[in-house]
Amino acid sequence: MDSRLLARELIPLLPELTCFARWLVGSQKEADDLTQDVVLRALEHAADIKDPTRLRAWLFRTARNARVDGLRASEARARLTLVEGGLEDLKSVTLPADPGLAILDRMEVENALAKLPEPARVAVLLVDLWQFSYEEVASILDVPMGTVRSRVARARAHLAQLLLADATTRATGGDWA
């Protein structure tokens, strides 16, 4: 792909790529650095990117791989966490209309997502927020499609349990023993 065409295709994808990077790394500064690294890799490999329709998935896969490489290099084995205000970046991302989600408090959803294991959280965000197909998520995460399906199903079920528990606690006025 020509570098000018790549830049034209890449620029509109930067807000959601940065948002995804924020979910991966937990801080805006690190997310900006990761996004910059991904953009540089894209520009370096412009000639290798043949299909502009697959650029979005390529960018997300590259961001995820760069994060994994960074973790391995620093021998970081700790679970990735979200920072306070982690959903603020989502203001620029259009969420699918779902009347069931309208009643949920943004902070409740963020807290529930933060409690999920990182692989489940990333899978469910890629499918439900960024609307990637299961096949694309399998490619991004470099896992079989069945693994993606099971991670997303388990993540959704776990989120439902967490959100229901929060709603029940609120409705009853707290935990009473």
C-alpha positions in Angstrom: 0.0 0.0 0.0 1.2 3.5 -0.8 2.3 5.4 2.3 0.0 8.3 1.5 -3.0 6.0 1.1 -2.0 4.3 4.3 -1.9 7.6 6.1 -5.3 8.5 4.8 -6.7 5.1 6.0 -4.9 5.2 9.3 -5.8 8.6 10.6 -9.5 7.9 11.2 -8.6 4.8 13.1 -6.3 6.5 15.6 -8.9 7.4 18.3 -10.1 3.8 18.6 -6.6 2.4 18.3 -5.5 4.7 21.2 -8.5 3.7 23.2 -7.7 0.0 22.7 -4.1 0.6 23.7 -5.4 2.3 26.8 -7.3 -0.8 27.8 -4.1 -2.8 27.2 -1.7 -0.7 29.1 -3.7 1.2 31.7 -2.4 4.7 31.3 -2.8 7.4 28.7 0.9 8.0 28.4 1.7 4.4 27.7 -1.2 4.1 25.4 0.1 7.1 23.3 3.5 5.4 23.2 2.0 2.1 22.1 -0.1 3.8 19.5 2.9 5.7 18.2 4.9 2.4 18.0 2.0 0.8 16.0 1.8 3.7 13.6 5.6 3.5 13.0 5.4 -0.2 12.4 2.5 0.4 9.9 4.5 3.0 8.0 7.6 0.7 8.0 5.5 -2.1 6.6 3.3 -0.1 4.3 4.4 -2.1 1.2 3.3 -5.3 3.0 -0.2 -4.1 3.7 -2.1 -5.1 0.6 -5.8 -4.9 1.6 -6.9 -1.6 3.2 -10.1 -3.4 4.5 -7.9 -5.4 6.8 -5.9 -2.5 8.1 -8.0 -2.0 11.2 -7.5 -5.6 12.4 -3.8 -5.4 11.5 -3.4 -2.4 13.7 -5.2 -3.9 16.7 -3.2 -7.2 16.3 0.0 -5.2 16.1 -0.9 -3.2 19.2 -1.6 -6.4 21.1 1.6 -8.1 19.9 3.6 -5.0 20.7 2.2 -5.0 24.3 2.9 -8.7 24.7 6.5 -8.2 23.4 6.9 -5.3 25.9 5.7 -7.5 28.8 8.0 -10.2 27.8 11.0 -7.9 27.5 10.4 -6.4 30.9 9.5 -9.8 32.5 6.2 -8.3 33.7 3.9 -11.1 34.7 1.5 -8.9 36.7 -2.1 -8.8 35.6 -2.9 -5.6 33.5 -5.3 -3.2 35.3 -7.3 -0.3 34.3 -6.5 3.1 35.7 -9.1 5.4 37.2 -11.2 7.0 34.4 -10.3 4.2 31.9 -13.6 4.6 30.0 -13.0 8.3 29.3 -11.4 7.5 26.0 -14.5 5.8 24.9 -16.3 9.1 24.4 -14.9 9.1 20.8 -16.1 5.6 20.1 -19.7 5.0 19.1 -21.2 2.2 21.0 -23.9 0.0 19.5 -27.4 0.9 20.6 -28.6 -1.5 23.2 -31.5 -0.5 25.4 -30.4 -2.9 28.1 -27.1 -1.1 28.5 -28.8 2.3 28.8 -29.7 1.6 32.5 -26.2 0.6 33.5 -24.0 3.1 35.1 -20.7 3.7 33.3 -18.6 3.2 36.4 -20.4 -0.1 37.2 -19.5 -1.4 33.8 -15.9 -0.2 34.1 -15.5 -1.8 37.5 -17.0 -5.1 36.3 -14.7 -5.1 33.2 -11.7 -4.4 35.5 -12.5 -7.6 37.4 -12.2 -9.8 34.3 -9.0 -11.6 33.5 -7.1 -9.7 30.8 -7.6 -12.3 28.0 -11.4 -12.3 28.6 -11.6 -8.5 28.9 -9.7 -7.9 25.7 -11.7 -10.5 23.8 -15.1 -9.1 24.9 -14.0 -5.5 24.2 -12.8 -6.4 20.7 -16.1 -8.2 19.9 -18.7 -6.1 21.7 -17.1 -2.6 21.6 -15.1 -2.5 18.5 -17.3 -4.9 16.6 -14.6 -7.2 15.2 -15.8 -10.6 14.0 -14.7 -13.7 15.9 -12.4 -14.6 13.1 -10.7 -11.1 13.2 -10.3 -11.4 17.0 -8.8 -14.8 16.6 -6.3 -13.3 14.2 -5.6 -10.2 16.4 -5.1 -12.4 19.5 -3.4 -15.2 17.6 -5.6 -17.9 19.2 -8.1 -20.3 17.7 -11.6 -19.0 16.9 -13.1 -21.5 19.4 -10.9 -19.9 22.2 -12.3 -16.5 21.2 -15.9 -17.7 21.4 -15.4 -19.3 24.8 -13.6 -16.3 26.2 -16.3 -13.9 25.0 -19.1 -16.2 26.3 -17.5 -16.6 29.7 -16.6 -12.9 29.9 -20.2 -11.9 29.1 -21.6 -14.4 31.7 -19.1 -13.1 34.3 -20.0 -9.5 33.5 -23.7 -10.3 33.8 -23.1 -11.9 37.2 -21.0 -9.0 38.5 -23.5 -6.4 37.3 -26.4 -8.3 38.7 -24.6 -8.6 42.1 -23.9 -4.8 42.0 -27.6 -4.1 41.2 -28.8 -6.4 43.9 -26.5 -4.8 46.5 -27.8 -1.4 45.5 -31.4 -2.4 45.6 -31.1 -4.0 49.0 -29.2 -1.1 50.4 -25.9 -3.0 50.9 -24.7 -6.3 52.3 -26.6 -7.5 55.4 -25.4 -10.5 57.2 
